[in-house]
C-alpha cells in the first residue's frame, strides 16, 4: 500500500535588481519559475523583470495598502501546499518595502520560510561610500521633520545609511553642513543604473554641490559617525547633570544616561567631573 504525502508549501523571499536587470541571481530566477504564485509590490514592474528573463508566472499584488489582507490569503495557500515567491520592486523585500506582515504570519503558522541572498541598495551604497563598514546602522528613510532628523544624525556613533528623497537631499545636507561641515558623507544616486553617481566628500562640499545641482532619481545617503569633539553630546551631558542636581551619584547618572543614549559612560563621567579623577559623591 502506498501513501501520498501532502504537498509542502513555503514562502521564498526573493531579492530583485535595484536597477540593472542582469543583477538577479540564478537561484532567484529558479524560484520565480517554480513558484505557484509571485507576490509583488507592483505587478507591472515585476512583469518587466520576468519578461526580460523569459519567465511566465502568476502574479498577485502585495503592497502597503493590502498587505494584511493579502498575507492571510497567501498563508492559506501555503498551508495547502503552494510555493509563494515574495518580491518587491527593487532590492530585498521587507527592507523599507512590503512583506513583513506576510513573513510574520508564515512564521506564526509554523510554515517554511526560505530567504535568498541578492541585491541591496543599502549594502551597495555602504561599500561604495568608502566609509567604515565594521559598525553601521540602516535607518530607512530619514525623518521629514528637521528636529527629528538632527537628533538622529547627531547621535550616530557609527556609519549611518539612509534613504532620502531627492527633493529633500539639499536641505538635509545643508543641515549637516551647518552643524558639522567636515563630517564625511557619500551620496549614492541611481545605483546600478545608467546614470549611477557616487559622490564623496565633506558635508560642506556636498551641500554646496547639490544646492547648485539638485539630485534626481533614487538616493541613498551614507553618513560618517558623528564627531565627538572636545565633549560628549550636549543633550546627554545636560541630562546627566540634571540627574546629579537631583541627588543622583555621578557614576550612577553617567551610567543611566549612557544606557539611554549610547554615549560612553566613562566619557560622560569625565565631563561631569571636569576630567578629574576625584571621588564621587
Residue pairs with C-beta under 8 A, 6 or more apart in sequence:
6 81
7 80
7 81
7 82
8 81
8 112
9 77
9 78
9 79
9 80
9 81
9 82
9 83
9 84
9 111
9 112
10 78
10 83
10 84
10 111
10 112
10 113
10 114
11 74
11 78
11 84
11 86
11 102
11 103
11 106
11 111
11 112
11 113
11 114
12 31
12 35
12 83
12 84
12 85
12 86
12 114
12 115
12 116
13 86
13 92
13 93
13 94
13 99
13 103
13 113
13 114
13 115
13 116
14 28
14 31
14 32
14 85
14 86
14 87
14 93
14 116
14 118
15 25
15 28
15 87
15 91
15 92
15 93
15 116
15 117
15 118
15 119
15 120
16 24
16 28
16 46
16 49
16 87
16 88
16 89
16 90
16 91
16 118
16 119
17 23
17 24
17 49
17 90
17 119
17 192
18 90
18 91
18 119
18 120
18 121
18 124
18 191
18 192
19 90
19 190
19 191
19 192
19 193
19 196
20 192
20 193
21 48
21 49
21 52
21 53
23 118
23 119
23 192
24 49
24 53
24 118
24 119
25 116
25 117
25 118
27 116
28 116
28 118
29 53
29 55
31 85
31 114
31 116
32 38
32 50
32 53
32 55
32 57
32 85
32 87
33 55
33 57
34 83
35 57
35 83
35 84
35 85
36 58
36 77
36 82
36 83
36 84
37 57
37 58
37 59
37 60
37 74
37 77
37 82
37 84
37 85
38 46
38 50
38 57
38 58
38 59
38 60
38 84
38 85
38 86
38 87
39 59
39 60
39 61
39 62
39 70
39 74
39 84
39 85
39 86
39 87
39 99
39 102
40 46
40 59
40 60
40 61
40 62
40 86
40 87
40 88
40 89
41 61
41 62
41 63
41 87
41 88
41 89
41 97
41 98
42 61
42 63
42 89
43 59
43 60
43 61
45 89
46 59
46 87
46 89
47 59
50 56
50 57
57 85
60 70
60 74
61 70
62 70
62 71
62 74
62 86
62 98
62 99
62 102
63 98
64 98
67 98
67 99
67 100
67 101
67 102
68 101
70 102
71 101
71 102
71 105
72 105
74 84
74 102
75 102
75 105
75 106
75 109
75 111
77 84
78 84
78 106
78 109
78 111
79 109
79 111
86 93
86 99
86 102
86 103
87 93
88 94
88 97
88 98
88 99
89 97
90 119
90 121
91 97
91 119
91 120
91 121
91 122
92 118
92 119
92 120
93 99
94 100
94 103
95 120
95 122
95 138
96 140
96 141
96 163
103 113
106 112
106 113
107 113
119 192
121 163
121 188
121 191
121 218
121 220
122 138
122 161
122 220
124 188
124 191
124 192
124 220
125 161
125 186
125 188
125 191
125 198
125 220
125 222
126 133
126 136
126 159
126 161
126 222
127 133
128 186
128 188
128 191
128 198
129 159
129 186
129 188
129 198
129 200
129 222
130 186
130 200
131 159
131 184
131 186
131 222
131 223
131 224
132 158
132 159
132 224
132 225
133 159
135 158
135 159
136 158
136 159
136 160
136 161
137 156
137 158
137 159
137 160
137 161
138 160
138 161
138 162
139 152
139 160
139 161
139 162
140 162
140 163
141 162
141 163
141 164
141 165
142 149
142 152
142 162
142 163
142 164
142 168
142 172
142 221
143 149
143 152
144 168
146 171
146 175
149 172
149 175
150 175
150 179
151 235
152 160
153 160
153 175
153 176
153 179
153 223
153 226
154 179
154 226
154 233
155 226
155 233
155 261
155 262
156 223
156 225
156 226
157 225
157 226
157 262
157 263
158 225
159 222
159 223
159 224
159 225
160 222
160 223
160 225
161 220
161 221
161 222
161 223
162 220
162 221
162 223
163 218
163 219
163 220
163 221
164 172
164 219
164 220
164 221
165 219
166 189
166 214
166 215
166 216
166 217
166 218
166 219
169 187
169 210
169 214
169 215
169 219
169 221
170 207
170 210
170 211
170 214
170 215
172 221
173 185
173 187
173 203
173 206
173 207
173 210
173 211
174 207
174 211
176 183
176 185
176 203
176 207
176 223
177 202
177 203
177 204
177 206
177 207
177 208
180 203
180 226
180 227
181 202
181 203
181 204
182 202
182 203
182 204
182 227
183 202
183 203
183 223
183 224
183 226
183 227
184 200
184 201
184 202
184 203
184 223
184 224
185 200
185 201
185 202
185 203
185 206
185 221
185 222
185 223
185 224
186 198
186 199
186 200
186 221
186 222
187 197
187 198
187 199
187 206
187 210
187 215
187 219
187 220
187 221
187 222
188 197
188 198
188 219
188 220
188 221
188 222
189 195
189 196
189 197
189 198
189 199
189 215
189 216
189 217
189 218
189 219
189 220
190 196
190 197
190 216
190 217
190 218
191 198
191 218
191 220
193 217
195 216
195 217
199 206
199 209
201 209
228 267
231 237
231 271
232 263
232 264
232 267
232 268
232 271
233 261
233 263
235 261
236 257
236 258
236 261
236 263
236 268
237 268
237 271
237 272
239 257
239 260
239 261
240 253
240 254
240 256
240 257
240 268
240 271
240 272
241 253
241 272
243 252
243 253
243 256
243 257
244 250
244 253
244 272
248 256
249 280
249 281
250 269
250 272
250 273
250 280
250 281
251 265
251 269
251 280
253 268
253 272
254 265
254 266
254 268
254 269
254 272
255 265
257 263
257 265
257 268
258 264
258 265
258 268
259 265
273 280
